[in-house]
């Protein structure tokens, strides 16, 4: 079984992500490519002690890169949109 620390790789702090936090009480995370919605939900609830209402997951294929004659592919990754219960909040920067 995967540990919650292994499933959630990092929070995604972007302009769109900060807009979603203010507007829709959603948080963005970069998660393992083999993680599913149920695992993401349980990991967020255990790590941050909040109630998760909904999880949406998007898979990104790695881009093809070329260096000289050699072609390669960057690794694929997954992004999770996690909707929190009204009143719950995750503060990544420890603000006031």
C-alpha positions, -999 to 999 in steps of 0.1 A, spaced: 0 0 0 12 35 -9 19 60 19 1 94 18 35 111 16 43 91 -15 10 99 -33 11 137 -29 43 150 -45 40 187 -41 14 215 -40 11 235 -72 13 272 -64 2 291 -96 -20 321 -104 -48 298 -115 -44 278 -83 -45 308 -60 -77 320 -79 -93 286 -73 -84 287 -36 -102 321 -32 -132 313 -55 -140 276 -52 -122 264 -21 -100 241 -43 -63 232 -39 -40 219 -67 -15 191 -61 11 173 -82 5 136 -76 20 103 -86 11 92 -122 -3 59 -109 -25 74 -81 -63 74 -84 -89 97 -70 -96 76 -39 -59 74 -30 -56 112 -35 -86 119 -13 -74 97 16 -39 111 14 -51 148 16 -74 140 45 -47 122 64 -19 147 57 -38 180 61 -66 169 84 -94 184 62 -126 170 47 -124 164 9 -156 168 -11 -144 161 -46 -113 152 -65 -106 158 -102 -74 143 -118 -57 153 -150 -29 133 -167 -2 151 -186 19 133 -211 56 141 -212 67 165 -239 91 152 -267 124 169 -265 153 169 -289 190 175 -283 209 172 -315 200 139 -331 187 123 -300 150 125 -291 136 118 -257 105 123 -237 100 141 -204 82 121 -177 44 121 -176 27 136 -145 -7 141 -129 -24 171 -114 -52 168 -89 -79 195 -82 -91 188 -46 -123 205 -35 -124 210 3 -155 212 26 -168 247 32 -148 262 61 -117 240 57 -85 255 44 -49 245 37 -23 272 42 10 263 25 29 294 35 19 297 72 3 331 68 -18 349 93 
